[in-house]
Amino acid sequence: MSARLSRLLRSMPLKLALGLVILFSTVSLISLAASYFVTQQSLEQGIRANLTQDLAGFRAAPNAGAVAALVEAVARETDPERRVLSYLAPNRRQYGNAAIARDDEGYHIVSLSQDSPELKGQYLALTTSLYGGQLTVARSRAEIDALRRVFVNILGLSLVPTILIALSGGIYLARRSARHVARVSRTLDRLTRGDLKARVGPVPDWSDDLAEIGAKIDQMAHAQEGSVEAIRQVSSDIAHDLKTPIQRVAVHLDDLSQRGDLDDAANDLLDQAKRELDGIVSVFGSLLQIAQIESGSPGSQFQPVDMIGLVSTCAELYEPAASESGRRLNAVVPEDVPRVSGDRNLLLQMLANLIENALRHTPDGTDITIDLKARGDRVILSISDHGPGIPAHETENVLQRLYRLDRSRLTPGSGLGLSLVSVVARLHGATLVLEDNRPGLRVCLTFPALQEPPGPLAQG
């Protein structure tokens, strides 16, 4: 789940949606901030204009007593929470509904009423000297504070839902895009594993650009399939065409060996020629077998195969050969390994090739281990030895036909053993991995376990 979420968060549609959300949010914030600033300035200017008019009205009074009486009259009808009137007369007497006080923390507006000794909130105030006294008129900034709350509410009601909707749309597009990418990825994986018949195919709800990409991949796969098929056909034709001449050479060598007038040197050369010819026949036989496996469709003839019996049989067959060469062949076979679907003869030959490869390349006195186990819905077969192993950069090359490492050119073999193993593994949907056994080589084959109820075992 975490891996899928991580891929979703890294997907391009979601990144584009996040980018658009950030861009939209930035523009919206700038617009709202500019609107708030302009509206706030307008309100402040209106309040200051009202304060100026208030002062002008009080300046019309003829003397200090008239100002005090006018302030007292207006103050009785005025809520100090909204407007403050304060006149400090020349005789130091305070008139109005509030007074300006100062302490260590700054200036405060204190109500002259017994019910509310101190007024909260912020005010805009104008002060002037009038007839020897000091007149102060102040208006509350409550409207500006309310404006701030209004803009915050607008921001929350407009921006947050937009962000949520945009992110939801981005996640939807990302998941939809992930399905399209997964389809293309599965096709490419199948092509990489050698299934050249894999195609993306037409998808009705794809956009034109995705449909064009899928068509190009299918076109490439079709061309690759044709090229590989041509190469396979050429290899098969060469093997078939050379089969008869090679058999004739073998007959001529047999006829020559029947002659009694050959000296020892000639007989030695004749034996060497037979051995070389046997190697050539083995190579062509392996090439023909690989071509037959790849060109046929044995998957339709697969049957349940008991891997426990197959490994035990192969271990019994090769145990004497291993003992004669001073090696130990160990088979670790549990009793609860599920069966796999396949061709028993091909699987047996595959395992035989791996054991022969281990016997050929390991020193005397070393162990060769065949390990069979089940893990979840998979059956894992591994063959481990303590030979020279295969360098990490060569693990892909040794699966190619006729490819041999430089150090292996002095040992018998055709370079087709691991190639045949790779073809059989791919045919059975198995994963083939060549690992370092520290020291030596570990060949690990992971098969999908048969999901059907146990039935009669296939007998090849």
C-alpha positions as a printed NumPy array, in Angstrom:
array([[  0.   ,   0.   ,   0.   ],
       [  2.791,   2.432,   0.905],
       [  4.61 ,   1.665,  -2.366],
       [  1.471,   2.396,  -4.406],
       [  0.911,   5.626,  -2.481],
       [  4.528,   6.638,  -3.015],
       [  4.232,   6.027,  -6.77 ],
       [  0.97 ,   7.956,  -6.82 ],
       [  2.541,  10.935,  -5.068],
       [  5.427,  10.933,  -7.556],
       [  3.152,  10.687, -10.6  ],
       [  3.178,  13.513, -13.13 ],
       [ -0.612,  14.262, -13.091],
       [ -0.563,  14.736,  -9.324],
       [  2.528,  16.932,  -9.543],
       [  0.832,  19.042, -12.218],
       [ -2.299,  19.293, -10.062],
       [ -0.197,  20.361,  -7.071],
       [  1.568,  22.921,  -9.233],
       [ -1.741,  24.354, -10.422],
       [ -3.084,  24.384,  -6.852],
       [ -0.015,  26.283,  -5.645],
       [ -0.273,  28.72 ,  -8.546],
       [ -4.009,  29.266,  -8.028],
       [ -3.578,  29.621,  -4.27 ],
       [ -0.792,  32.166,  -4.706],
       [ -2.836,  34.251,  -7.156],
       [ -5.922,  34.025,  -4.928],
       [ -3.969,  35.054,  -1.828],
       [ -2.413,  37.997,  -3.641],
       [ -5.821,  39.084,  -4.986],
       [ -7.527,  38.763,  -1.602],
       [ -4.664,  40.539,   0.167],
       [ -4.809,  43.408,  -2.346],
       [ -8.611,  43.632,  -2.006],
       [ -8.349,  43.63 ,   1.787],
       [ -5.671,  46.309,   1.775],
       [ -7.669,  48.583,  -0.556],
       [-10.9  ,  48.09 ,   1.419],
       [ -9.114,  48.658,   4.732],
       [ -7.571,  51.881,   3.488],
       [-10.969,  53.028,   2.249],
       [-12.591,  52.328,   5.613],
       [ -9.819,  54.112,   7.493],
       [-10.124,  57.13 ,   5.237],
       [-13.901,  57.165,   5.848],
       [-13.381,  56.983,   9.621],
       [-10.811,  59.796,   9.535],
       [-13.151,  61.907,   7.427],
       [-15.916,  61.388,  10.01 ],
       [-13.538,  62.326,  12.806],
       [-12.59 ,  65.507,  10.961],
       [-16.27 ,  66.409,  10.602],
       [-16.834,  65.725,  14.311],
       [-14.021,  68.081,  15.245],
       [-15.374,  70.725,  12.891],
       [-18.766,  70.549,  14.591],
       [-17.284,  71.081,  18.042],
       [-15.128,  73.974,  16.824],
       [-18.351,  75.845,  16.041],
       [-19.003,  76.25 ,  19.797],
       [-18.227,  79.844,  20.96 ],
       [-16.325,  79.039,  24.174],
       [-14.982,  76.284,  26.448],
       [-18.227,  76.02 ,  28.403],
       [-20.242,  75.569,  25.248],
       [-17.802,  72.895,  24.057],
       [-18.097,  71.073,  27.402],
       [-21.892,  71.22 ,  27.303],
       [-21.994,  70.022,  23.702],
       [-19.594,  67.153,  24.437],
       [-21.664,  66.104,  27.454],
       [-24.892,  66.193,  25.416],
       [-23.513,  64.165,  22.525],
       [-21.686,  61.721,  24.852],
       [-24.946,  60.811,  26.609],
       [-26.329,  59.563,  23.259],
       [-23.122,  57.891,  22.102],
       [-21.908,  54.346,  22.812],
       [-18.26 ,  54.566,  23.905],
       [-17.715,  51.16 ,  22.343],
       [-18.205,  52.825,  18.942],
       [-17.286,  56.526,  19.428],
       [-15.339,  58.222,  22.196],
       [-15.737,  61.921,  23.093],
       [-13.349,  63.462,  25.604],
       [-12.838,  67.122,  26.506],
       [-10.321,  68.124,  29.171],
       [-11.482,  71.67 ,  30.058],
       [ -9.092,  74.466,  31.039],
       [-10.084,  73.917,  34.685],
       [ -8.792,  70.289,  34.309],
       [-12.303,  68.872,  34.539],
       [-13.071,  65.872,  32.288],
       [-16.178,  65.857,  30.073],
       [-17.507,  63.187,  27.699],
       [-17.946,  59.401,  27.828],
       [-14.272,  58.391,  28.198],
       [-10.823,  59.681,  29.049],
       [ -7.352,  59.025,  27.637],
       [ -5.055,  57.425,  30.232],
       [ -1.4  ,  56.531,  29.991],
       [  0.693,  53.974,  31.861],
       [  3.856,  51.932,  31.313],
       [  2.173,  49.936,  28.56 ],
       [  1.044,  52.997,  26.578],
       [ -2.216,  54.877,  26.039],
       [ -5.61 ,  53.452,  27.041],
       [ -9.176,  54.66 ,  26.715],
       [-10.968,  54.506,  30.047],
       [-14.735,  54.831,  30.198],
       [-16.175,  57.447,  32.568],
       [-19.095,  55.106,  33.25 ],
       [-19.041,  52.938,  36.368],
       [-20.127,  49.852,  34.372],
       [-17.158,  49.755,  32.009],
       [-13.959,  51.2  ,  33.483],
       [-11.789,  50.321,  30.478],
       [-12.72 ,  50.014,  26.816],
       [-11.308,  47.154,  24.781],
       [-10.374,  47.21 ,  21.151],
       [ -8.538,  49.66 ,  18.951],
       [ -9.607,  53.182,  17.989],
       [ -8.673,  55.809,  15.458],
       [ -8.432,  59.177,  17.251],
       [ -7.921,  62.866,  16.455],
       [ -6.933,  65.369,  19.181],
       [ -6.907,  69.151,  19.025],
       [ -6.575,  72.084,  21.436],
       [ -9.761,  74.075,  21.772],
       [-10.304,  77.118,  24.022],
       [ -7.474,  76.188,  26.362],
       [ -8.64 ,  72.617,  26.713],
       [ -7.936,  69.373,  24.838],
       [-10.635,  67.758,  22.681],
       [-10.286,  64.101,  21.576],
       [-12.642,  62.315,  19.213],
       [-12.09 ,  58.581,  18.493],
       [-13.945,  55.988,  16.477],
       [-13.67 ,  52.192,  16.919],
       [-11.787,  50.065,  14.401],
       [-14.336,  47.281,  14.88 ],
       [-15.501,  47.572,  11.278],
       [-11.931,  47.062,  10.042],
       [-11.468,  44.077,  12.374],
       [-14.759,  42.637,  11.133],
       [-13.532,  43.157,   7.586],
       [-10.472,  41.046,   8.379],
       [-12.686,  38.226,   9.64 ],
       [-14.842,  38.496,   6.527],
       [-11.826,  38.146,   4.263],
       [-10.525,  35.184,   6.288],
       [-13.927,  33.509,   5.892],
       [-13.892,  34.242,   2.158],
       [-10.425,  32.734,   1.955],
       [-11.542,  29.598,   3.773],
       [-14.808,  29.185,   1.885],
       [-13.316,  29.737,  -1.572],
       [ -9.709,  28.587,  -1.482],
       [ -9.893,  25.461,   0.705],
       [-12.686,  23.733,  -1.284],
       [-10.924,  24.645,  -4.512],
       [ -7.697,  23.081,  -3.261],
       [ -9.51 ,  19.928,  -2.13 ],
       [-11.352,  19.618,  -5.444],
       [ -8.149,  20.193,  -7.423],
       [ -6.24 ,  17.627,  -5.364],
       [ -9.071,  15.11 ,  -5.73 ],
       [ -9.029,  15.666,  -9.479],
       [ -5.251,  15.272,  -9.51 ],
       [ -5.45 ,  12.003,  -7.582],
       [ -8.138,  10.711,  -9.932],
       [ -6.087,  11.636, -13.   ],
       [ -2.958,  10.171, -11.4  ],
       [ -4.688,   6.853, -10.708],
       [ -6.114,   6.792, -14.201],
       [ -2.711,   7.593, -15.672],
       [ -1.148,   4.901, -13.466],
       [ -3.477,   2.309, -15.002],
       [ -2.441,   3.378, -18.494],
       [  1.247,   3.336, -17.57 ],
       [  0.816,  -0.074, -15.913],
       [ -0.632,  -1.494, -19.126],
       [  2.299,  -0.196, -21.16 ],
       [  4.742,  -1.353, -18.441],
       [  3.291,  -4.888, -18.402],
       [  3.623,  -5.106, -22.175],
       [  7.236,  -3.922, -22.057],
       [  7.999,  -6.392, -19.233],
       [  6.605,  -9.251, -21.319],
       [  8.636,  -8.133, -24.318],
       [ 11.745,  -7.919, -22.137],
       [ 11.16 , -11.459, -20.865],
       [ 11.039, -12.683, -24.454],
       [  7.29 , -12.796, -25.057],
       [  7.414, -11.061, -28.431],
       [  3.701, -11.591, -29.008],
       [  2.853,  -9.123, -26.238],
       [  0.992,  -6.042, -27.467],
       [ -0.488,  -2.936, -25.866],
       [ -3.483,  -3.107, -28.186],
       [ -6.148,  -0.447, -28.769],
       [ -7.692,   1.1  , -25.654],
       [-10.998,   2.942, -26.261],
       [-10.655,   5.615, -23.556],
       [ -7.047,   6.56 , -24.302],
       [ -6.161,  10.016, -25.527],
       [ -4.563,  10.439, -28.94 ],
       [ -1.03 ,  10.826, -27.584],
       [ -1.233,   7.672, -25.43 ],
       [ -2.84 ,   5.74 , -28.282],
       [  0.012,   6.816, -30.566],
       [  2.607,   5.657, -28.014],
       [  0.838,   2.287, -27.688],
       [  0.698,   1.91 , -31.464],
       [  4.427,   2.691, -31.767],
       [  5.25 ,   0.088, -29.099],
       [  3.134,  -2.508, -30.912],
       [  4.823,  -1.581, -34.19 ],
       [  8.248,  -2.004, -32.595],
       [  7.246,  -5.341, -31.034],
       [  5.927,  -6.585, -34.377],
       [  9.173,  -5.657, -36.126],
       [ 11.242,  -7.237, -33.36 ],
       [  9.156, -10.4  , -33.471],
       [  9.687, -10.63 , -37.22 ],
       [ 13.446, -10.123, -36.913],
       [ 13.841, -12.657, -34.112],
       [ 11.654, -15.154, -35.925],
       [ 13.779, -14.743, -39.044],
       [ 16.95 , -15.352, -37.026],
       [ 15.42 , -18.408, -35.376],
       [ 14.31 , -19.738, -38.719],
       [ 17.786, -19.262, -40.168],
       [ 19.343, -21.05 , -37.186],
       [ 16.852, -23.884, -37.496],
       [ 17.4  , -24.155, -41.261],
       [ 21.17 , -24.233, -40.842],
       [ 20.902, -26.928, -38.174],
       [ 18.564, -28.992, -40.35 ],
       [ 20.668, -28.531, -43.492],
       [ 23.896, -29.523, -41.73 ],
       [ 22.371, -32.487, -39.932],
       [ 22.593, -34.833, -42.938],
       [ 26.213, -33.925, -43.926],
       [ 27.314, -34.35 , -40.32 ],
       [ 25.691, -37.769, -40.17 ],
       [ 27.479, -38.711, -43.386],
       [ 30.802, -37.63 , -41.926],
       [ 30.062, -39.77 , -38.88 ],
       [ 29.374, -42.765, -41.157],
       [ 32.612, -42.16 , -43.077],
       [ 34.571, -41.97 , -39.841],
       [ 33.013, -45.23 , -38.663],
       [ 33.919, -46.861, -41.975],
       [ 37.438, -45.555, -41.673],
       [ 37.793, -46.901, -38.136],
       [ 36.946, -50.41 , -39.428],
       [ 40.047, -50.489, -41.584],
       [ 42.879, -52.446, -40.089],
       [ 45.762, -50.758, -41.859],
       [ 45.724, -47.593, -39.668],
       [ 48.612, -46.991, -37.311],
       [ 48.241, -45.758, -33.732],
       [ 48.696, -42.094, -34.658],
       [ 45.954, -42.325, -37.274],
       [ 43.639, -44.054, -34.812],
       [ 44.257, -41.277, -32.269],
       [ 43.41 , -38.63 , -34.842],
       [ 40.33 , -40.603, -35.797],
       [ 39.168, -40.738, -32.15 ],
       [ 39.714, -36.981, -31.782],
       [ 37.705, -36.357, -34.943],
       [ 34.844, -38.49 , -33.568],
       [ 34.849, -36.564, -30.285],
       [ 34.797, -33.222, -32.108],
       [ 31.983, -34.497, -34.309],
       [ 30.026, -35.609, -31.256],
       [ 30.406, -32.086, -29.87 ],
       [ 29.139, -30.603, -33.144],
       [ 26.15 , -32.97 , -33.109],
       [ 25.433, -31.947, -29.486],
       [ 25.527, -28.253, -30.387],
       [ 23.181, -28.657, -33.34 ],
       [ 20.905, -30.881, -31.292],
       [ 20.662, -28.23 , -28.564],
       [ 20.034, -25.492, -31.145],
       [ 17.245, -27.536, -32.714],
       [ 15.714, -28.253, -29.344],
       [ 15.75 , -24.572, -28.343],
       [ 14.188, -23.641, -31.695],
       [ 11.484, -26.282, -31.244],
       [ 10.669, -25.064, -27.722],
       [ 10.468, -21.435, -28.82 ],
       [  8.472, -22.082, -31.984],
       [  6.014, -24.566, -30.491],
       [  3.224, -24.072, -27.984],
       [  3.811, -26.768, -25.355],
       [  2.018, -24.606, -22.778],
       [ -1.264, -26.06 , -23.979],
       [  0.027, -29.537, -23.069],
       [  1.232, -28.649, -19.577],
       [  0.284, -30.948, -16.721],
       [  0.763, -30.786, -12.947],
       [  4.387, -31.709, -12.195],
       [  5.566, -32.982,  -8.82 ],
       [  8.757, -31.012,  -8.2  ],
       [  9.611, -33.144,  -5.164],
       [  9.739, -36.327,  -7.262],
       [ 11.529, -34.545, -10.122],
       [ 14.331, -33.239,  -7.877],
       [ 14.686, -36.568,  -6.078],
       [ 14.899, -38.469,  -9.377],
       [ 17.508, -36.128, -10.831],
       [ 19.582, -36.222,  -7.635],
       [ 19.594, -40.051,  -7.685],
       [ 20.675, -40.081, -11.344],
       [ 23.65 , -37.76 , -10.843],
       [ 24.764, -38.807,  -7.374],
       [ 27.062, -41.605,  -8.685],
       [ 28.691, -39.251, -11.202],
       [ 29.265, -36.689,  -8.467],
       [ 30.81 , -39.32 ,  -6.166],
       [ 33.148, -40.572,  -8.903],
       [ 34.506, -37.06 ,  -9.422],
       [ 35.016, -36.476,  -5.703],
       [ 32.02 , -34.14 ,  -5.258],
       [ 28.988, -34.343,  -2.996],
       [ 25.478, -33.839,  -4.365],
       [ 23.017, -32.811,  -1.643],
       [ 19.28 , -32.512,  -2.225],
       [ 17.19 , -30.571,   0.317],
       [ 13.61 , -31.577,  -0.46 ],
       [ 10.746, -30.894,   2.007],
       [  7.464, -32.773,   1.898],
       [  4.998, -29.912,   1.454],
       [  6.012, -28.251,  -1.813],
       [  3.077, -27.65 ,  -4.171],
       [  3.165, -28.798,  -7.769],
       [  3.778, -26.582, -10.769],
       [  2.23 , -26.606, -14.221],
       [  4.678, -27.62 , -16.923],
       [  6.381, -30.199, -19.087],
       [  8.122, -32.731, -16.855],
       [ 10.681, -33.78 , -19.48 ],
       [ 11.747, -30.193, -20.152],
       [ 11.973, -29.422, -16.44 ],
       [ 14.025, -32.578, -15.881],
       [ 16.411, -31.653, -18.709],
       [ 16.698, -28.123, -17.338],
       [ 17.67 , -29.407, -13.894],
       [ 20.073, -31.931, -15.476],
       [ 21.788, -29.116, -17.41 ],
       [ 22.278, -27.12 , -14.217],
       [ 23.73 , -30.105, -12.333],
       [ 26.058, -30.977, -15.227],
       [ 27.178, -27.347, -15.386],
       [ 27.984, -27.436, -11.662],
       [ 29.863, -30.735, -11.995],
       [ 31.836, -29.358, -14.924],
       [ 32.986, -26.137, -13.257],
       [ 33.501, -27.019,  -9.577],
       [ 36.71 , -28.38 ,  -8.017],
       [ 36.934, -31.863,  -6.496],
       [ 35.712, -32.323,  -2.947],
       [ 33.134, -29.511,  -3.036],
       [ 29.398, -29.646,  -2.423],
       [ 26.603, -29.124,  -4.936],
       [ 23.267, -28.413,  -3.288],
       [ 19.78 , -28.681,  -4.78 ],
       [ 17.307, -26.804,  -2.618],
       [ 13.547, -26.928,  -3.149],
       [ 11.097, -24.925,  -1.051],
       [  7.729, -23.175,  -1.127],
       [  7.229, -19.525,  -0.307],
       [  3.673, -18.234,  -0.477],
       [  2.274, -18.997,  -3.923],
       [  5.742, -19.639,  -5.362],
       [  7.987, -22.697,  -5.693],
       [ 11.7  , -21.905,  -5.496],
       [ 14.33 , -24.263,  -6.93 ],
       [ 17.992, -23.395,  -6.466],
       [ 21.256, -25.131,  -7.395],
       [ 24.353, -23.918,  -5.544],
       [ 28.01 , -24.782,  -6.047],
       [ 31.427, -23.56 ,  -4.89 ],
       [ 33.095, -23.115,  -8.259],
       [ 34.508, -19.948,  -9.826],
       [ 31.041, -18.455, -10.261],
       [ 30.005, -15.879, -12.843],
       [ 30.914, -12.165, -12.634],
       [ 27.938,  -9.885, -12.041],
       [ 28.428,  -8.099, -15.372],
       [ 28.308, -11.435, -17.235],
       [ 25.08 , -12.858, -15.777],
       [ 23.004, -11.639, -18.73 ],
       [ 25.544, -12.66 , -21.37 ],
       [ 25.858, -16.293, -20.261],
       [ 22.153, -16.791, -21.026],
       [ 22.781, -16.047, -24.687],
       [ 23.305, -18.877, -27.138],
       [ 26.858, -20.116, -27.669],
       [ 28.269, -17.536, -25.236],
       [ 31.085, -18.798, -23.041],
       [ 33.285, -17.068, -20.498],
       [ 36.965, -16.879, -21.392],
       [ 37.964, -19.237, -18.566],
       [ 35.341, -21.786, -19.715],
       [ 36.714, -22.184, -23.213],
       [ 39.196, -24.798, -21.97 ],
       [ 36.419, -26.97 , -20.484],
       [ 33.951, -29.15 , -22.417],
       [ 30.636, -27.579, -23.325],
       [ 28.786, -25.775, -26.071],
       [ 27.65 , -22.597, -24.337],
       [ 24.009, -23.634, -24.76 ],
       [ 23.287, -25.131, -21.325],
       [ 22.212, -21.941, -19.545],
       [ 20.539, -20.71 , -22.712],
       [ 18.34 , -23.814, -22.732],
       [ 17.648, -23.309, -19.013],
       [ 16.585, -19.715, -19.725],
       [ 14.233, -20.79 , -22.536],
       [ 12.604, -23.529, -20.426],
       [ 12.238, -21.17 , -17.451],
       [ 10.618, -18.474, -19.605],
       [  8.299, -21.079, -21.137],
       [  7.088, -22.038, -17.639],
       [  6.686, -18.432, -16.457],
       [  9.593, -18.857, -14.024],
       [ 12.048, -16.159, -12.951],
       [ 15.716, -17.083, -13.471],
       [ 18.335, -15.339, -11.313],
       [ 22.091, -16.011, -11.224],
       [ 23.542, -15.076,  -7.83 ],
       [ 26.924, -15.06 ,  -6.14 ],
       [ 27.152, -18.026,  -3.735],
       [ 30.285, -16.564,  -2.062],
       [ 32.104, -18.427,  -3.498],
       [ 30.502, -20.105,  -6.476],
       [ 27.251, -19.785,  -8.363],
       [ 23.669, -20.027,  -7.186],
       [ 21.   , -20.463,  -9.847],
       [ 17.555, -19.6  ,  -8.476],
       [ 14.347, -20.46 , -10.347],
       [ 11.012, -19.195,  -9.012],
       [  7.9  , -20.916, -10.41 ],
       [  4.257, -19.982,  -9.875],
       [  2.679, -22.727,  -7.767],
       [ -0.247, -24.638,  -9.211],
       [ -3.454, -23.288,  -7.665],
       [ -5.585, -26.36 ,  -8.456],
       [ -6.437, -29.074,  -5.907],
       [ -3.892, -31.925,  -5.888],
       [ -4.542, -34.538,  -8.545],
       [ -2.659, -37.318, -10.319],
       [  0.957, -36.37 , -10.891],
       [  2.248, -35.98 , -14.421],
       [  4.542, -38.783, -15.43 ],
       [  6.337, -37.216, -18.374]])
